[in-house]
Amino acid sequence: MSDKQPKKKGGAGRIVGRVIGAVLAVVFVALIVAANAILPNYTQVINSYLGVEQGWDNSGAKTEGLDLEYNKADHKSREELAEAEAALDEQIAGEGIVLLENADNALPLAEGTTLSFVGGNARSLGAGSAGILASTMGVEGETVDAVTPAMEAAGLKVNQELVEFYASGAGSEYVMGPGSVSYGDNEDFSINECPLSVMEEAGVLDSLEGTTPVFVMKRVAGEGRDMPRSMYNHADNPEDQAKSYLEPDSTELEILQYLNDNFDNVILLITSNNALELDWLERFPNVKAVLYAPSFGSYGINALGNVLTGAVNPSGRTKDTFAADASKSPAAQNFGDYQYLDENGELTKYNYVSYEEGIYVGYRYYETRYEDAVLGQGNAGEFNYDDEVCYPLGYGLSYTTFEWSDFSTAWSGDECAATVTVTNTGDVAGKDVVELYAQSPYTDYDRENGVEKASVVLVGFAKTGLLEPGESQTVEISFDEYQLASYDYLGAKTWILDAGTYYVTAGRNAHDAVNNVLAAKGASVEGNTALVNEYVPDNTEVDTTTYATDTLTGEEVTNHLDDAAGELTYLTRSDWEGTFPTHDGEPTSQVSTWGNEINGEDGVSYTYGKTASADLLAELDSTDSGNPNVESWDGELVYGAKNGLTLIQMRGLEYDDPQWDALLDQLTPEDYDILITQAGYGTDYIASVEKPAGTDADSTSGWSWGGIGMTFCNPAMVAQTWNVELAYELGICIGDESLYGGATGWYAPAMNINRTAFSGRAGEYFSEDGFLSGALASQEVKGAAEKGVYTLIKHFAFNDQENHRGDRSGQYSMATWLNEQSAREIYLRPFELCMKVGDVDVNYVKDNGDGTYEAATTQIAACQGLMTAFNRIGATWVGGDYDLITGIVRNEWGFDGWIITDNADTGVFMNAGQMIQAGADSKLTASDPTDTWTFDENDPVSYNYARDAVHHLLYVMANTHCMNGAMPGSHYTSGVAGMQKADLIRWGITGVAAVGLVVTGALLTRSFLKSRTAS
């Protein structure tokens, strides 16, 4: 036995070793396969994220005396830029915080005041450095006490016992749900505030004595999910389940009641991107001050401390209307979870939304119905404005007072310049916002032809400088007569200018403006007639021709969205009661997991549904772009021509310069395919024309990569500044970051409309108003463009709801039904303003044709990129709708830039063939997993549209800062030994795995040989 025992042990050891070796061999083989079969599909994303290494070999170029740094940063170092961005972020917050209430001058606070931040959401207050992803998705970051240092820097103190209670004590167990989970795969809108009873048991309530309580009320949402209209799935008692997410739940109300009953001065701090329902404030008279701050970015929390002490005088204004009950707005009647049924009553895979409210979104509804109620017209019913609206659009208080005087308007041609003198009549310095509104006449023609008119519309605004007490500033605001036109989609099918009297008024907010106009009409309201001027255009009949051509291009403007109007009854101010929207569908038997209100007689929240005809379902299944004349390429299909051109030679040339054809002839079929079907987060290097790689990145608050890591206050906060100069400076910083970090394309700004207060991405969008949205977004676009960045403004168009937008498993895009007047006047307006913001300089090297070169400058449109949306316009996906893309964007607006989809890796219905025939260009994919279309090099139709698509992309890329350092004669260089980081990773993994496989194989072979020898 003793002779055999060691042999038995050794045999077992060899078996274990062989098993381990075999497993390792499998792992190494798997790594090799993954590195070479999977990683190449994500090469562009990896390179964009890690940074593309590329440059130019100028050994054969005549660079002497030429400056090839075409785009230069205003900030001369990363450190200087970071310092400037911190100051800008803090200024945005300081000017964006809105003071909603300040009873008894509760604010500002005296230096040395101790604050007790009450509520679990105080622990993440101001911790914006948690990152862009957190702010975008509404995900909680790490617990970072950003409040204490910010308040102490402002001369205030913070109750540390309460801070510790929420950070690590019993209060830490209560955490608000993130809202959207994994881009909408699920949702968790639980409020989960720490109950008063837990605070009592922990003994922390005593620590509030002698302090000023600040109750932090927070709401979140995020990409992929809208805020729930009922808390049916997120609350644990019937009282709270029946409420919407915009209301305080019973736990929050109990805490507020305690604070109200025990303290004379309570501050409410609302951190929400959405306009919450605040009519309940009247129940708590000791809640003296209310501050509204959607986000604080990375440094904005410092501004909060300064606002509380008065070092900064709040000058923010609301970007949306704060309704007392958001569910009663006309738009809210059709928002959320609606799904088509087939003719057999079975639920289909398609969802829909019906914009029955027409143009009456936000203040356009509340202020217009208010005017009609005052004037006793339009069947306005028992409409009481004070019961409906808590705070109007453009509202905000200050620690000082301002007087406006000497209002005047002067017309020069079709442009009006309005001026008003603003005087600080208070005791402290401050900034004021002048808002300019206009009213168009609501005529018999309008009533007969279904043209709707809002009581007032915002046509301009300006923010003063910091005015010292007694100081005055004359503010001038200009606008165009075009802004007074209305879109007549049933009669003239174009823009019309009614005959009659128009009113132009300076207002402190939208409601103030309406009252000014009503007073000018003789109504018994509190309005200031001195701030109103009349305007009567020359036409005595409705003018259907002046604005029937585009104001920029001169192209004909006519209906392109007739198919989207559907068979809906649209709200009209000629009959408010009779046409007020109702739910376009009936509750189905499917329990809603998308936040519908409780709509079942059994107290359950159900999905709404209605029957779609077989024809409609066939349209929804179709990938027809609606292009009425699909054309083949007229001529030879040319690939790989040896014309000797490179993309840098195209810089500064017009889009239609003949040299482009020669350059495009050099492209290969593979070039077309990858640039059209795989353009996610950047575009690849194209050797045939020496196009450098482009790095595109996400986030509306900064660069998710390709910058220097700054997270700014979000667009909701930017909107509340009502300051276009700050938006422009933010754009400049975005551009400067890209020059240091390497990004070239910014997936921003986003400017969909807050159609209701439940919008899941209200933090990424600007406002309920298209003009305010576009005025600010266009300045971000312009600032970034001056630094050689192309902005991909998004999401075009009508992507005003996150629920069922179409990017998760089982989602196939939502059919959006609306009329063309609302489309043109509200939802397309911010995109149009960006397209028409003006030109920026492009520096380049001009080839004189005689062997010499010289520096030159031309101009291109600032807006060079557009991102389409997931949703549909009517039954057709917006990114593949010819009338929308070619009819309006390409033809009417004259856009020659690059049009890319939203995330087509998850938007499985997005067909590239449909897309390019519609006039768009590329899919935002890493690997085009759906593979519904590949470029057919022998198809003259595919060649025709693919050529246009790639032309758009190359034109944009030629004029970006990725051409810094190049001139005619330069040649592209790339990475280490011509490889980018993704290649290095792939070959690194392959090499290590191959060596591991060889070593493992050798060891296994040795083991087998030893075993054979021993036997």
DRENPA-281489 format. One line per 10 residues: number of its first residue (from 1); their letters; for each residue x, y, z of C-alpha. Coordinates in steps of 0.5 Angstrom, whole numbers, plus 500, padded with zeros to 3 digits. Example, Ala and Ser with C-alpha at 12.3 -4.5 7.8 and 13.67 -1.06 7.14 Angstrom:
DRENPA-281489
1 = as = 525/491/516; 527/498/514
end
This chain:
DRENPA-281489
1 = msdkqpkkkg = 500/500/500; 506/505/502; 509/504/495; 502/506/491; 500/512/496; 504/517/493; 502/515/485; 495/515/487; 496/522/490; 500/525/484
11 = gagrivgrvi = 495/522/479; 489/526/482; 494/532/482; 495/531/475; 487/531/473; 486/537/477; 492/541/473; 489/538/467; 482/541/468; 485/547/470
21 = gavlavvfva = 489/548/464; 483/546/460; 479/551/463; 484/556/462; 485/554/455; 477/555/454; 478/562/457; 484/564/453; 480/562/446; 474/566/449
31 = livaanailp = 478/572/450; 481/571/443; 474/570/440; 471/576/444; 477/581/442; 476/579/435; 469/578/434; 466/583/439; 470/589/440; 471/591/433
41 = nytqvinsyl = 463/592/433; 465/597/439; 471/600/436; 468/607/435; 465/608/442; 471/605/445; 476/610/441; 471/616/443; 471/614/450; 478/613/451
51 = gveqgwdnsg = 480/619/446; 482/618/439; 490/619/438; 491/623/431; 495/628/427; 498/631/421; 504/630/417; 506/636/414; 512/634/411; 510/635/404
61 = aktegldley = 506/641/406; 508/649/405; 506/651/412; 511/657/412; 507/663/414; 501/660/415; 497/659/422; 494/652/422; 490/652/428; 484/654/425
71 = nkadhksree = 480/654/432; 483/656/438; 481/656/446; 479/663/449; 482/660/455; 489/658/455; 490/652/459; 486/647/462; 486/650/469; 484/657/466
81 = laeaeaalde = 478/654/463; 476/650/469; 477/656/473; 472/660/469; 467/654/468; 467/654/476; 465/661/476; 460/660/470; 456/654/473; 456/658/480
91 = qiagegivll = 453/664/476; 448/660/472; 445/658/479; 445/664/482; 441/667/476; 437/661/475; 434/660/482; 427/663/482; 425/666/489; 417/664/489
101 = enadnalpla = 415/666/495; 418/671/500; 413/673/506; 415/678/511; 422/679/507; 424/672/510; 430/672/506; 435/674/506; 438/671/512; 443/674/517
111 = egttlsfvgg = 450/672/517; 451/667/522; 444/664/522; 444/656/523; 440/652/518; 437/645/519; 436/642/512; 430/637/513; 429/631/508; 433/625/506
121 = narslgagsa = 434/629/499; 439/634/503; 444/629/503; 445/629/496; 444/637/495; 449/640/490; 453/634/490; 453/635/482; 460/632/481; 457/625/482
131 = gilastmgve = 457/626/474; 453/627/468; 450/620/468; 447/621/475; 444/628/473; 442/626/466; 438/619/469; 436/622/476; 441/617/479; 443/618/486
141 = getvdavtpa = 451/619/487; 455/618/493; 453/621/499; 457/628/499; 456/633/504; 457/639/499; 452/643/503; 456/645/509; 462/648/506; 458/652/501
151 = meaaglkvnq = 453/655/507; 459/656/511; 463/660/505; 457/664/505; 457/666/513; 452/661/515; 452/655/519; 449/648/518; 446/643/524; 451/637/523
161 = elvefyasga = 447/633/528; 441/633/522; 447/632/517; 449/626/520; 442/623/521; 441/623/514; 448/621/512; 449/615/517; 444/615/522; 437/612/522
171 = gseyvmgpgs = 435/617/516; 440/614/511; 435/608/510; 430/612/507; 432/614/500; 428/616/494; 427/612/488; 431/614/482; 425/615/477; 427/612/471
181 = vsygdnedfs = 431/605/471; 436/603/466; 433/608/461; 426/606/462; 427/598/463; 423/600/469; 421/605/474; 422/607/481; 418/613/483; 418/612/491
191 = inecplsvme = 419/618/495; 421/614/501; 422/620/505; 424/619/512; 418/619/517; 417/624/522; 416/619/527; 423/616/526; 426/623/527; 423/623/534
201 = eagvldsleg = 425/616/536; 432/618/534; 432/625/538; 434/629/532; 428/634/532; 431/638/538; 437/640/534; 432/644/530; 431/649/536; 434/656/535
211 = ttpvfvmkrv = 435/654/527; 432/656/521; 429/649/518; 430/648/510; 425/643/508; 428/640/501; 423/637/497; 426/633/491; 423/630/485; 427/626/479
221 = agegrdmprs = 425/622/473; 430/621/467; 431/618/460; 426/613/458; 420/615/463; 416/620/465; 413/622/472; 407/618/474; 400/621/474; 398/617/480
231 = mynhadnped = 403/613/485; 399/607/484; 405/603/483; 410/607/488; 406/608/494; 403/604/500; 397/607/502; 391/609/498; 391/616/500; 398/617/496
241 = qaksylepds = 397/612/491; 391/617/488; 396/623/488; 401/625/482; 408/625/483; 408/632/483; 404/633/490; 407/632/497; 406/625/500; 403/624/507
251 = teleilqyln = 410/623/510; 412/630/507; 406/634/509; 407/631/516; 414/634/516; 412/640/513; 406/641/518; 411/640/524; 415/645/521; 410/650/520
261 = dnfdnvilli = 407/649/527; 414/650/531; 418/655/527; 416/662/525; 420/662/519; 421/656/514; 424/655/508; 422/651/502; 427/649/497; 425/645/491
271 = tsnnaleldw = 430/641/487; 426/639/481; 426/640/474; 419/640/473; 414/645/476; 411/642/482; 403/643/484; 404/648/490; 397/650/491; 398/647/498
281 = lerfpnvkav = 403/652/500; 397/656/503; 396/651/508; 403/653/511; 403/660/513; 410/659/516; 413/657/510; 415/664/509; 420/663/503; 420/658/497
291 = lyapsfgsyg = 426/657/492; 426/653/486; 432/650/483; 432/645/478; 440/643/479; 446/646/482; 451/643/477; 458/642/480; 459/649/483; 452/652/484
301 = inalgnvltg = 451/650/491; 455/656/493; 450/660/489; 445/657/494; 449/660/500; 450/667/497; 442/667/495; 440/665/502; 445/671/505; 443/676/500
311 = avnpsgrtkd = 450/676/497; 447/674/491; 440/677/489; 436/672/486; 434/674/479; 431/667/476; 424/667/472; 420/660/472; 421/657/465; 414/653/465
321 = tfaadasksp = 407/655/468; 406/652/475; 399/649/475; 395/648/481; 393/641/478; 397/639/472; 393/633/471; 387/638/469; 391/642/463; 389/640/456
331 = aaqnfgdyqy = 395/637/454; 395/632/460; 389/629/458; 393/625/453; 400/624/456; 403/617/458; 401/610/457; 396/609/451; 397/603/446; 393/601/440
341 = ldengeltky = 389/595/439; 388/591/433; 381/590/430; 380/583/434; 381/587/441; 388/585/442; 394/590/444; 399/591/439; 406/593/440; 405/600/438
351 = nyvsyeegiy = 403/606/442; 400/613/441; 399/620/443; 394/625/441; 396/633/442; 388/635/442; 390/641/445; 393/644/439; 397/650/441; 394/651/448
361 = vgyryyetry = 400/648/451; 402/651/458; 401/659/459; 398/659/452; 392/655/455; 392/658/462; 393/666/459; 388/665/453; 382/662/457; 383/667/463
371 = edavlgqgna = 383/673/457; 376/670/454; 373/669/461; 375/676/463; 372/678/456; 366/673/457; 367/670/450; 369/663/447; 365/659/452; 370/659/457
381 = gefnyddevc = 366/657/463; 367/658/470; 375/659/469; 378/662/475; 385/663/474; 387/664/481; 385/657/482; 388/654/476; 395/657/476; 400/658/482
391 = yplgyglsyt = 406/662/478; 406/664/471; 411/663/466; 416/668/467; 415/669/474; 420/671/480; 421/675/486; 427/679/488; 430/682/494; 429/689/491
401 = tfewsdfsta = 424/693/487; 424/695/480; 420/701/476; 419/700/469; 418/707/465; 418/710/458; 416/704/454; 416/705/446; 416/701/440; 419/703/433
411 = wsgdecaatv = 418/699/427; 423/699/421; 421/695/416; 419/688/419; 423/689/425; 420/692/431; 425/695/437; 422/696/444; 425/700/449; 424/700/456
421 = tvtntgdvag = 428/704/462; 429/699/468; 430/703/475; 432/700/481; 428/703/486; 430/698/492; 435/698/497; 440/693/494; 443/691/488; 439/686/483
431 = kdvvelyaqs = 438/684/476; 431/684/473; 428/681/467; 424/684/461; 419/680/458; 416/682/451; 410/679/449; 405/680/443; 398/679/442; 395/677/435
441 = pytdydreng = 388/679/433; 383/673/433; 379/674/427; 373/671/424; 377/668/418; 381/665/424; 375/662/427; 372/659/420; 379/656/418; 381/653/425
451 = vekasvvlvg = 387/658/426; 388/659/434; 391/665/437; 394/665/444; 392/671/448; 400/673/448; 406/669/446; 413/671/448; 417/674/442; 423/677/446
461 = faktgllepg = 427/678/453; 433/681/456; 436/681/463; 439/687/465; 446/688/468; 447/689/476; 443/695/478; 445/699/484; 440/702/488; 437/708/484
471 = esqtveisfd = 441/706/478; 437/705/471; 438/702/465; 435/702/458; 433/695/455; 432/694/448; 429/688/445; 428/687/438; 423/682/434; 421/681/427
481 = eyqlasydyl = 414/681/424; 414/674/422; 413/672/430; 406/675/429; 404/671/424; 400/664/425; 400/658/421; 394/656/417; 394/649/416; 387/648/414
491 = gaktwildag = 386/654/409; 392/658/406; 396/652/408; 402/657/410; 404/663/415; 399/668/415; 399/675/418; 392/677/420; 389/684/419; 387/688/425
501 = tyyvtagrna = 390/691/431; 396/687/435; 399/689/442; 406/689/444; 407/689/451; 413/689/456; 411/684/462; 414/682/468; 411/675/467; 406/672/462
511 = hdavnnvlaa = 400/673/466; 402/681/467; 403/681/460; 396/679/459; 393/684/464; 397/689/461; 393/688/454; 386/687/457; 387/694/461; 389/697/454
521 = kgasvegnta = 382/694/451; 379/697/457; 377/691/462; 377/692/469; 384/688/471; 390/690/474; 394/692/468; 399/697/466; 397/701/460; 403/705/459
531 = lvneyvpdnt = 407/698/458; 403/697/452; 403/699/444; 399/698/439; 401/695/432; 397/695/425; 400/692/419; 399/695/412; 394/689/410; 387/690/411
541 = evdtttyatd = 385/683/409; 389/677/411; 396/676/408; 397/669/406; 403/671/401; 408/675/405; 410/669/410; 409/664/405; 416/663/403; 422/662/408
551 = tltgeevtnh = 425/668/412; 432/665/411; 432/661/404; 426/664/400; 423/657/399; 416/656/399; 413/654/406; 407/650/405; 404/644/409; 408/638/410
561 = lddaagelty = 405/634/416; 397/633/414; 398/626/415; 399/627/422; 393/631/424; 389/625/424; 382/625/426; 382/629/432; 378/634/435; 383/640/437
571 = ltrsdwegtf = 381/645/442; 379/652/440; 378/658/444; 372/659/440; 369/654/444; 373/652/450; 368/648/454; 365/644/448; 372/642/445; 376/641/451
581 = pthdgeptsq = 380/635/450; 378/628/453; 382/621/453; 383/619/446; 382/612/448; 378/607/454; 382/604/460; 384/597/457; 385/591/462; 392/592/462
591 = vstwgneing = 395/595/469; 399/601/467; 406/600/469; 408/607/466; 404/611/471; 397/613/468; 392/616/473; 388/611/477; 382/610/471; 379/604/473
601 = edgvsytygk = 372/603/477; 376/598/481; 381/604/484; 387/601/479; 391/604/474; 390/602/467; 393/603/460; 389/607/455; 387/604/448; 383/604/442
611 = tasadllael = 383/600/436; 387/601/430; 385/599/423; 389/594/419; 391/600/414; 394/604/420; 398/598/423; 400/597/416; 403/604/416; 406/603/422
621 = dstdsgnpnv = 409/597/420; 412/600/414; 419/603/412; 416/607/407; 419/614/407; 414/618/404; 419/620/398; 414/622/392; 420/621/387; 425/616/389
631 = eswdgelvyg = 430/617/384; 436/613/381; 443/616/380; 444/618/373; 450/616/371; 456/611/373; 457/608/380; 464/611/381; 468/608/387; 475/608/389
641 = akngltliqm = 477/614/384; 484/616/384; 483/624/384; 488/625/389; 483/629/394; 483/629/401; 478/632/406; 482/638/408; 482/641/401; 474/641/402
651 = rgleyddpqw = 475/646/408; 472/653/406; 469/650/400; 461/651/399; 457/645/400; 455/645/392; 462/646/390; 464/642/384; 470/639/387; 466/635/392
661 = dalldqltpe = 463/630/387; 471/629/385; 472/627/392; 466/623/393; 468/619/387; 474/616/391; 469/613/397; 469/606/397; 463/601/398; 465/600/405
671 = dydilitqag = 466/607/407; 459/609/405; 456/603/409; 460/605/415; 459/612/415; 451/611/414; 450/605/419; 455/605/424; 456/613/426; 455/612/434
681 = ygtdyiasve = 459/616/438; 463/618/433; 465/617/426; 471/613/423; 477/615/420; 476/614/412; 483/613/408; 480/614/401; 479/621/403; 483/622/409
691 = kpagtdadst = 477/624/413; 480/624/421; 476/620/426; 470/624/429; 469/624/437; 461/625/439; 459/625/446; 453/626/450; 450/630/455; 446/637/455
701 = sgwswggigm = 450/639/461; 457/638/459; 461/633/455; 460/625/457; 467/624/455; 472/628/450; 472/635/455; 475/636/461; 470/633/466; 465/639/467
711 = tfcnpamvaq = 458/638/469; 454/644/469; 447/646/471; 442/643/467; 438/646/461; 432/647/466; 437/652/470; 440/655/464; 433/657/462; 431/660/469
721 = twnvelayel = 436/665/468; 433/668/462; 440/670/460; 442/669/453; 449/671/454; 450/666/459; 448/661/454; 453/663/449; 458/663/454; 456/656/456
731 = gicigdesly = 457/654/449; 464/657/448; 466/653/454; 463/647/451; 467/649/445; 474/650/449; 473/643/453; 473/640/446; 479/643/444; 483/640/450
741 = ggatgwyapa = 479/634/450; 478/632/443; 471/631/442; 468/634/436; 460/633/436; 456/635/442; 449/631/442; 446/637/445; 443/642/446; 436/638/447
751 = mninrtafsg = 430/643/446; 423/638/446; 418/642/449; 415/641/457; 408/639/454; 406/637/461; 409/638/468; 410/630/468; 416/630/462; 421/625/464
761 = rageyfsedg = 427/630/461; 425/636/463; 432/637/466; 435/636/459; 430/641/456; 429/648/457; 421/650/457; 414/649/455; 415/655/450; 419/654/444
771 = flsgalasqe = 421/661/443; 425/661/450; 428/654/448; 430/656/442; 433/663/444; 437/660/449; 439/653/445; 441/657/439; 446/661/443; 449/655/446
781 = vkgaaekgvy = 450/652/439; 453/659/436; 458/659/442; 460/652/441; 460/653/433; 465/658/434; 470/653/437; 469/648/431; 464/644/434; 458/641/431
791 = tlikhfafnd = 452/641/435; 447/635/434; 441/639/436; 435/634/439; 431/630/439; 427/632/432; 422/632/433; 415/632/437; 419/627/442; 416/631/448
801 = qenhrgdrsg = 414/624/452; 419/619/455; 414/613/456; 414/609/450; 418/613/446; 421/606/443; 428/605/445; 427/599/450; 425/592/449; 418/591/446
811 = qysmatwlne = 418/598/444; 417/600/437; 416/608/437; 410/612/439; 405/615/434; 405/622/435; 398/626/432; 398/633/432; 396/639/427; 401/643/423
821 = qsareiylrp = 400/649/427; 402/647/433; 408/643/430; 410/650/427; 409/655/432; 411/651/438; 415/644/437; 419/646/431; 420/653/433; 426/652/437
831 = felcmkvgdv = 430/648/432; 428/653/427; 431/658/431; 438/654/432; 438/653/424; 437/661/423; 442/663/429; 447/666/424; 454/664/421; 460/663/424
841 = dvnyvkdngd = 467/664/421; 471/658/418; 479/659/418; 482/655/412; 488/655/407; 486/657/400; 490/654/395; 491/659/390; 492/654/384; 499/657/383
851 = gtyeaattqi = 503/653/388; 502/658/393; 497/658/399; 494/664/403; 490/664/410; 483/665/408; 476/666/412; 469/664/410; 462/663/414; 458/657/415
861 = aacqglmtaf = 451/656/419; 453/656/426; 448/650/426; 451/644/423; 448/638/426; 441/635/428; 439/629/431; 432/625/430; 428/622/435; 425/615/437
871 = nrigatwvgg = 418/617/436; 413/618/430; 410/623/426; 403/620/425; 405/613/423; 412/614/420; 418/614/424; 421/622/424; 428/620/422; 425/617/416
881 = dydlitgivr = 420/622/414; 421/625/408; 416/631/409; 419/633/415; 426/632/414; 427/634/406; 420/638/406; 422/642/412; 429/642/414; 433/641/408
891 = newgfdgwii = 428/645/403; 425/650/407; 430/651/412; 436/650/407; 440/645/412; 446/642/409; 449/639/415; 449/632/418; 443/629/421; 444/623/425
901 = tdnadtgvfm = 438/618/429; 438/617/436; 440/611/439; 439/606/433; 442/600/437; 436/600/441; 431/603/436; 430/597/432; 425/600/428; 430/605/425
911 = nagqmiqaga = 431/603/417; 437/606/414; 434/606/407; 428/609/409; 433/614/413; 437/616/407; 431/617/402; 428/621/407; 434/626/407; 437/624/413
921 = dskltasdpt = 444/621/414; 447/616/419; 445/611/424; 447/612/432; 449/605/433; 456/602/435; 455/596/431; 448/596/427; 445/590/431; 438/590/427
931 = dtwtfdendp = 442/590/420; 436/592/417; 439/595/411; 446/595/408; 449/599/403; 448/595/396; 454/598/391; 450/596/385; 444/599/387; 443/606/383
941 = vsynyardav = 438/608/388; 442/607/394; 448/610/391; 444/616/390; 442/617/397; 448/615/400; 452/620/396; 448/625/399; 448/623/406; 456/622/406
951 = hhllyvmant = 456/629/403; 453/632/409; 457/629/414; 464/630/410; 462/637/409; 461/638/416; 467/635/418; 471/639/414; 470/645/417; 471/643/425
961 = hcmngampgs = 477/643/429; 479/636/428; 482/639/422; 487/644/426; 494/643/424; 492/641/417; 492/644/410; 492/642/403; 498/637/402; 498/634/409
971 = hytsgvagmq = 497/627/411; 493/624/416; 497/620/422; 494/616/427; 495/613/434; 501/608/435; 503/604/429; 497/607/426; 493/604/431; 488/607/436
981 = kadlirwgit = 486/605/443; 481/600/441; 486/596/436; 491/596/442; 486/593/447; 484/588/442; 491/586/440; 493/586/447; 488/582/449; 489/577/443
991 = gvaavglvvt = 497/577/444; 496/576/452; 491/570/451; 495/567/445; 501/567/449; 497/564/455; 494/559/450; 501/557/448; 503/556/455; 497/552/457
1001 = galltrsflk = 498/548/451; 505/547/453; 504/545/460; 498/540/458; 502/537/453; 508/536/458; 503/533/463; 501/528/458; 508/526/456; 510/525/464
1011 = srtas = 504/521/465; 505/517/459; 512/516/461; 510/514/468; 506/509/466
end
